[in-house]
Amino acid sequence: MKALLIKDEIIWCASSSAALGAHLDIIDSSDNLLIFQDGHTEKDILSFIHDEPGNAYQLLELETVPEAECEFIADSGTCYRQIK
């Protein structure tokens, strides 16, 4: 599944997060991480954040994993790891 990691909150525009939430299915999140429903593509995500500077965010491909393999813990308590 696709995810968006906000790397720099100072230059990231909160309205971009609002647009993503209004138009795409976000299944989980944490402070700086939005995790999208399967089926949303990089192109879908980029269409709502095209004005953001590239150093403000990073797009990731994640998978759910057991706690022992966790890289990111979302607000739901679900553990995720980046697929490289």
N, CA, C and O atoms as a GROMACS GRO file, in nm:
protein
  336
    1MET      N    1   0.084  -0.118   0.000
    1MET     CA    2   0.000   0.000   0.000
    1MET      C    3   0.088   0.124   0.000
    1MET      O    4   0.200   0.122   0.052
    2LYS      N    5   0.037   0.230  -0.058
    2LYS     CA    6   0.111   0.356  -0.066
    2LYS      C    7   0.096   0.434   0.064
    2LYS      O    8  -0.007   0.426   0.132
    3ALA      N    9   0.200   0.510   0.095
    3ALA     CA   10   0.197   0.596   0.213
    3ALA      C   11   0.274   0.723   0.180
    3ALA      O   12   0.360   0.726   0.093
    4LEU      N   13   0.239   0.828   0.252
    4LEU     CA   14   0.307   0.956   0.237
    4LEU      C   15   0.365   0.994   0.372
    4LEU      O   16   0.293   1.009   0.470
    5LEU      N   17   0.496   1.010   0.375
    5LEU     CA   18   0.566   1.053   0.495
    5LEU      C   19   0.597   1.201   0.481
    5LEU      O   20   0.666   1.242   0.388
    6ILE      N   21   0.548   1.281   0.573
    6ILE     CA   22   0.577   1.424   0.574
    6ILE      C   23   0.710   1.441   0.645
    6ILE      O   24   0.721   1.419   0.766
    7LYS      N   25   0.812   1.481   0.569
    7LYS     CA   26   0.948   1.491   0.622
    7LYS      C   27   0.978   1.628   0.682
    7LYS      O   28   1.064   1.639   0.770
    8ASP      N   29   0.910   1.730   0.637
    8ASP     CA   30   0.938   1.865   0.687
    8ASP      C   31   0.805   1.938   0.710
    8ASP      O   32   0.745   1.991   0.616
    9GLU      N   33   0.761   1.940   0.833
    9GLU     CA   34   0.633   2.002   0.868
    9GLU      C   35   0.634   2.154   0.849
    9GLU      O   36   0.528   2.215   0.834
   10ILE      N   37   0.751   2.215   0.850
   10ILE     CA   38   0.762   2.360   0.836
   10ILE      C   39   0.721   2.403   0.694
   10ILE      O   40   0.649   2.502   0.678
   11ILE      N   41   0.765   2.330   0.594
   11ILE     CA   42   0.735   2.371   0.457
   11ILE      C   43   0.613   2.298   0.399
   11ILE      O   44   0.564   2.334   0.292
   12TRP      N   45   0.565   2.195   0.468
   12TRP     CA   46   0.446   2.122   0.422
   12TRP      C   47   0.323   2.207   0.448
   12TRP      O   48   0.310   2.267   0.555
   13CYS      N   49   0.233   2.214   0.352
   13CYS     CA   50   0.110   2.292   0.364
   13CYS      C   51  -0.003   2.201   0.413
   13CYS      O   52  -0.034   2.100   0.351
   14ALA      N   53  -0.064   2.238   0.525
   14ALA     CA   54  -0.170   2.156   0.584
   14ALA      C   55  -0.287   2.136   0.489
   14ALA      O   56  -0.358   2.036   0.499
   15SER      N   57  -0.308   2.229   0.398
   15SER     CA   58  -0.419   2.213   0.303
   15SER      C   59  -0.396   2.093   0.211
   15SER      O   60  -0.493   2.037   0.159
   16SER      N   61  -0.272   2.055   0.189
   16SER     CA   62  -0.244   1.935   0.109
   16SER      C   63  -0.292   1.810   0.181
   16SER      O   64  -0.347   1.720   0.119
   17SER      N   65  -0.270   1.804   0.312
   17SER     CA   66  -0.320   1.691   0.390
   17SER      C   67  -0.471   1.686   0.386
   17SER      O   68  -0.530   1.579   0.373
   18ALA      N   69  -0.534   1.803   0.397
   18ALA     CA   70  -0.680   1.810   0.392
   18ALA      C   71  -0.732   1.762   0.258
   18ALA      O   72  -0.832   1.690   0.252
   19ALA      N   73  -0.668   1.802   0.149
   19ALA     CA   74  -0.710   1.759   0.015
   19ALA      C   75  -0.695   1.608  -0.001
   19ALA      O   76  -0.783   1.542  -0.057
   20LEU      N   77  -0.586   1.552   0.049
   20LEU     CA   78  -0.566   1.408   0.042
   20LEU      C   79  -0.677   1.336   0.119
   20LEU      O   80  -0.735   1.239   0.069
   21GLY      N   81  -0.706   1.383   0.239
   21GLY     CA   82  -0.809   1.321   0.321
   21GLY      C   83  -0.949   1.333   0.262
   21GLY      O   84  -1.033   1.246   0.282
   22ALA      N   85  -0.973   1.440   0.190
   22ALA     CA   86  -1.106   1.462   0.131
   22ALA      C   87  -1.128   1.380   0.005
   22ALA      O   88  -1.242   1.348  -0.029
   23HIS      N   89  -1.020   1.344  -0.065
   23HIS     CA   90  -1.036   1.280  -0.195
   23HIS      C   91  -0.986   1.136  -0.204
   23HIS      O   92  -1.026   1.062  -0.294
   24LEU      N   93  -0.900   1.095  -0.113
   24LEU     CA   94  -0.845   0.959  -0.115
   24LEU      C   95  -0.879   0.888   0.016
   24LEU      O   96  -0.899   0.952   0.118
   25ASP      N   97  -0.884   0.757   0.011
   25ASP     CA   98  -0.915   0.678   0.130
   25ASP      C   99  -0.788   0.655   0.212
   25ASP      O  100  -0.699   0.581   0.170
   26ILE      N  101  -0.782   0.720   0.328
   26ILE     CA  102  -0.670   0.702   0.420
   26ILE      C  103  -0.714   0.600   0.523
   26ILE      O  104  -0.809   0.623   0.598
   27ILE      N  105  -0.643   0.486   0.528
   27ILE     CA  106  -0.685   0.378   0.616
   27ILE      C  107  -0.616   0.382   0.753
   27ILE      O  108  -0.663   0.320   0.848
   28ASP      N  109  -0.505   0.455   0.761
   28ASP     CA  110  -0.432   0.464   0.888
   28ASP      C  111  -0.340   0.584   0.881
   28ASP      O  112  -0.314   0.638   0.773
   29SER      N  113  -0.291   0.626   0.996
   29SER     CA  114  -0.202   0.742   1.000
   29SER      C  115  -0.128   0.745   1.132
   29SER      O  116  -0.158   0.671   1.225
   30SER      N  117  -0.030   0.833   1.136
   30SER     CA  118   0.038   0.871   1.259
   30SER      C  119   0.068   1.019   1.244
   30SER      O  120   0.016   1.083   1.153
   31ASP      N  121   0.150   1.074   1.329
   31ASP     CA  122   0.177   1.218   1.324
   31ASP      C  123   0.216   1.268   1.186
   31ASP      O  124   0.160   1.367   1.139
   32ASN      N  125   0.308   1.202   1.120
   32ASN     CA  126   0.360   1.249   0.992
   32ASN      C  127   0.346   1.147   0.880
   32ASN      O  128   0.415   1.156   0.778
   33LEU      N  129   0.258   1.051   0.897
   33LEU     CA  130   0.245   0.943   0.799
   33LEU      C  131   0.098   0.921   0.765
   33LEU      O  132   0.015   0.903   0.854
   34LEU      N  133   0.066   0.923   0.636
   34LEU     CA  134  -0.068   0.892   0.588
   34LEU      C  135  -0.059   0.763   0.507
   34LEU      O  136   0.023   0.753   0.415
   35ILE      N  137  -0.142   0.665   0.540
   35ILE     CA  138  -0.140   0.536   0.474
   35ILE      C  139  -0.270   0.520   0.396
   35ILE      O  140  -0.379   0.533   0.452
   36PHE      N  141  -0.258   0.494   0.267
   36PHE     CA  142  -0.372   0.493   0.178
   36PHE      C  143  -0.424   0.352   0.152
   36PHE      O  144  -0.350   0.254   0.157
   37GLN      N  145  -0.553   0.346   0.125
   37GLN     CA  146  -0.619   0.221   0.086
   37GLN      C  147  -0.548   0.164  -0.037
   37GLN      O  148  -0.506   0.239  -0.125
   38ASP      N  149  -0.536   0.031  -0.042
   38ASP     CA  150  -0.481  -0.033  -0.162
   38ASP      C  151  -0.558   0.014  -0.284
   38ASP      O  152  -0.680   0.034  -0.279
   39GLY      N  153  -0.488   0.032  -0.391
   39GLY     CA  154  -0.551   0.076  -0.516
   39GLY      C  155  -0.518   0.220  -0.550
   39GLY      O  156  -0.524   0.258  -0.667
   40HIS      N  157  -0.485   0.301  -0.450
   40HIS     CA  158  -0.443   0.438  -0.480
   40HIS      C  159  -0.299   0.433  -0.532
   40HIS      O  160  -0.212   0.367  -0.476
   41THR      N  161  -0.278   0.504  -0.641
   41THR     CA  162  -0.147   0.503  -0.705
   41THR      C  163  -0.066   0.626  -0.666
   41THR      O  164  -0.118   0.721  -0.608
   42GLU      N  165   0.061   0.621  -0.699
   42GLU     CA  166   0.148   0.737  -0.678
   42GLU      C  167   0.092   0.857  -0.754
   42GLU      O  168   0.095   0.969  -0.704
   43LYS      N  169   0.044   0.834  -0.874
   43LYS     CA  170  -0.014   0.940  -0.955
   43LYS      C  171  -0.136   1.003  -0.885
   43LYS      O  172  -0.151   1.125  -0.886
   44ASP      N  173  -0.221   0.920  -0.824
   44ASP     CA  174  -0.337   0.971  -0.748
   44ASP      C  175  -0.291   1.066  -0.639
   44ASP      O  176  -0.346   1.176  -0.624
   45ILE      N  177  -0.192   1.024  -0.564
   45ILE     CA  178  -0.143   1.103  -0.450
   45ILE      C  179  -0.078   1.232  -0.498
   45ILE      O  180  -0.106   1.340  -0.447
   46LEU      N  181   0.009   1.219  -0.597
   46LEU     CA  182   0.080   1.336  -0.648
   46LEU      C  183  -0.014   1.442  -0.707
   46LEU      O  184   0.019   1.560  -0.707
   47SER      N  185  -0.129   1.399  -0.756
   47SER     CA  186  -0.221   1.496  -0.814
   47SER      C  187  -0.274   1.595  -0.710
   47SER      O  188  -0.321   1.704  -0.747
   48PHE      N  189  -0.268   1.560  -0.582
   48PHE     CA  190  -0.316   1.650  -0.476
   48PHE      C  191  -0.204   1.725  -0.405
   48PHE      O  192  -0.230   1.815  -0.325
   49ILE      N  193  -0.079   1.687  -0.433
   49ILE     CA  194   0.033   1.753  -0.364
   49ILE      C  195   0.134   1.810  -0.463
   49ILE      O  196   0.250   1.833  -0.426
   50HIS      N  197   0.094   1.834  -0.585
   50HIS     CA  198   0.186   1.878  -0.690
   50HIS      C  199   0.254   2.011  -0.658
   50HIS      O  200   0.360   2.040  -0.715
   51ASP      N  201   0.197   2.093  -0.570
   51ASP     CA  202   0.260   2.221  -0.535
   51ASP      C  203   0.358   2.211  -0.419
   51ASP      O  204   0.426   2.309  -0.387
   52GLU      N  205   0.364   2.095  -0.355
   52GLU     CA  206   0.455   2.078  -0.241
   52GLU      C  207   0.599   2.059  -0.290
   52GLU      O  208   0.623   1.992  -0.390
   53PRO      N  209   0.695   2.118  -0.218
   53PRO     CA  210   0.835   2.093  -0.255
   53PRO      C  211   0.871   1.946  -0.229
   53PRO      O  212   0.828   1.886  -0.130
   54GLY      N  213   0.950   1.889  -0.318
   54GLY     CA  214   0.986   1.748  -0.309
   54GLY      C  215   1.056   1.708  -0.182
   54GLY      O  216   1.050   1.592  -0.141
   55ASN      N  217   1.124   1.802  -0.117
   55ASN     CA  218   1.195   1.768   0.007
   55ASN      C  219   1.104   1.772   0.129
   55ASN      O  220   1.149   1.745   0.240
   56ALA      N  221   0.976   1.804   0.110
   56ALA     CA  222   0.881   1.809   0.222
   56ALA      C  223   0.818   1.674   0.251
   56ALA      O  224   0.762   1.654   0.359
   57TYR      N  225   0.826   1.581   0.157
   57TYR     CA  226   0.758   1.453   0.172
   57TYR      C  227   0.835   1.341   0.103
   57TYR      O  228   0.928   1.365   0.025
   58GLN      N  229   0.792   1.219   0.133
   58GLN     CA  230   0.845   1.101   0.066
   58GLN      C  231   0.730   1.003   0.048
   58GLN      O  232   0.656   0.978   0.142
   59LEU      N  233   0.716   0.949  -0.071
   59LEU     CA  234   0.617   0.845  -0.096
   59LEU      C  235   0.682   0.710  -0.068
   59LEU      O  236   0.795   0.684  -0.108
   60LEU      N  237   0.608   0.624   0.001
   60LEU     CA  238   0.658   0.493   0.041
   60LEU      C  239   0.562   0.385  -0.002
   60LEU      O  240   0.443   0.411  -0.025
   61GLU      N  241   0.612   0.265  -0.014
   61GLU     CA  242   0.531   0.145  -0.032
   61GLU      C  243   0.546   0.066   0.098
   61GLU      O  244   0.657   0.028   0.135
   62LEU      N  245   0.434   0.042   0.167
   62LEU     CA  246   0.438  -0.026   0.297
   62LEU      C  247   0.364  -0.158   0.293
   62LEU      O  248   0.281  -0.184   0.205
   63GLU      N  249   0.396  -0.243   0.391
   63GLU     CA  250   0.322  -0.365   0.414
   63GLU      C  251   0.304  -0.380   0.565
   63GLU      O  252   0.386  -0.332   0.643
   64THR      N  253   0.196  -0.447   0.606
   64THR     CA  254   0.176  -0.473   0.748
   64THR      C  255   0.268  -0.586   0.790
   64THR      O  256   0.292  -0.681   0.715
   65VAL      N  257   0.320  -0.574   0.912
   65VAL     CA  258   0.415  -0.673   0.963
   65VAL      C  259   0.391  -0.694   1.112
   65VAL      O  260   0.325  -0.613   1.176
   66PRO      N  261   0.445  -0.804   1.167
   66PRO     CA  262   0.438  -0.823   1.312
   66PRO      C  263   0.522  -0.717   1.384
   66PRO      O  264   0.610  -0.656   1.325
   67GLU      N  265   0.493  -0.697   1.510
   67GLU     CA  266   0.560  -0.593   1.588
   67GLU      C  267   0.713  -0.605   1.586
   67GLU      O  268   0.783  -0.504   1.588
   68ALA      N  269   0.765  -0.726   1.581
   68ALA     CA  270   0.909  -0.747   1.581
   68ALA      C  271   0.977  -0.692   1.456
   68ALA      O  272   1.098  -0.668   1.457
   69GLU      N  273   0.902  -0.670   1.348
   69GLU     CA  274   0.957  -0.620   1.223
   69GLU      C  275   0.914  -0.477   1.193
   69GLU      O  276   0.931  -0.429   1.081
   70CYS      N  277   0.860  -0.409   1.290
   70CYS     CA  278   0.796  -0.279   1.273
   70CYS      C  279   0.896  -0.166   1.246
   70CYS      O  280   0.997  -0.153   1.316
   71GLU      N  281   0.866  -0.085   1.144
   71GLU     CA  282   0.939   0.039   1.118
   71GLU      C  283   0.854   0.160   1.153
   71GLU      O  284   0.905   0.263   1.197
   72PHE      N  285   0.722   0.147   1.134
   72PHE     CA  286   0.627   0.254   1.162
   72PHE      C  287   0.510   0.196   1.241
   72PHE      O  288   0.456   0.092   1.203
   73ILE      N  289   0.472   0.260   1.349
   73ILE     CA  290   0.352   0.222   1.423
   73ILE      C  291   0.249   0.332   1.401
   73ILE      O  292   0.272   0.448   1.435
   74ALA      N  293   0.136   0.294   1.343
   74ALA     CA  294   0.030   0.390   1.316
   74ALA      C  295  -0.056   0.410   1.441
   74ALA      O  296  -0.044   0.336   1.539
   75ASP      N  297  -0.143   0.509   1.436
   75ASP     CA  298  -0.231   0.539   1.548
   75ASP      C  299  -0.320   0.420   1.585
   75ASP      O  300  -0.360   0.407   1.701
   76SER      N  301  -0.350   0.335   1.488
   76SER     CA  302  -0.433   0.217   1.515
   76SER      C  303  -0.359   0.110   1.593
   76SER      O  304  -0.421   0.017   1.645
   77GLY      N  305  -0.226   0.122   1.601
   77GLY     CA  306  -0.144   0.020   1.664
   77GLY      C  307  -0.089  -0.081   1.564
   77GLY      O  308  -0.012  -0.170   1.600
   78THR      N  309  -0.128  -0.068   1.438
   78THR     CA  310  -0.078  -0.157   1.333
   78THR      C  311   0.067  -0.123   1.300
   78THR      O  312   0.105  -0.006   1.291
   79CYS      N  313   0.146  -0.226   1.282
   79CYS     CA  314   0.287  -0.207   1.245
   79CYS      C  315   0.304  -0.222   1.094
   79CYS      O  316   0.242  -0.307   1.030
   80TYR      N  317   0.391  -0.137   1.041
   80TYR     CA  318   0.419  -0.136   0.898
   80TYR      C  319   0.570  -0.134   0.877
   80TYR      O  320   0.646  -0.090   0.963
   81ARG      N  321   0.610  -0.182   0.760
   81ARG     CA  322   0.749  -0.172   0.719
   81ARG      C  323   0.752  -0.132   0.572
   81ARG      O  324   0.662  -0.165   0.495
   82GLN      N  325   0.856  -0.061   0.538
   82GLN     CA  326   0.872  -0.015   0.400
   82GLN      C  327   0.918  -0.131   0.313
   82GLN      O  328   1.008  -0.207   0.350
   83ILE      N  329   0.855  -0.144   0.197
   83ILE     CA  330   0.899  -0.241   0.096
   83ILE      C  331   1.004  -0.168   0.012
   83ILE      O  332   0.977  -0.062  -0.044
   84LYS      N  333   1.122  -0.225   0.003
   84LYS     CA  334   1.231  -0.158  -0.069
   84LYS      C  335   1.254  -0.213  -0.205
   84LYS      O  336   1.342  -0.166  -0.277
   0.00000   0.00000   0.00000
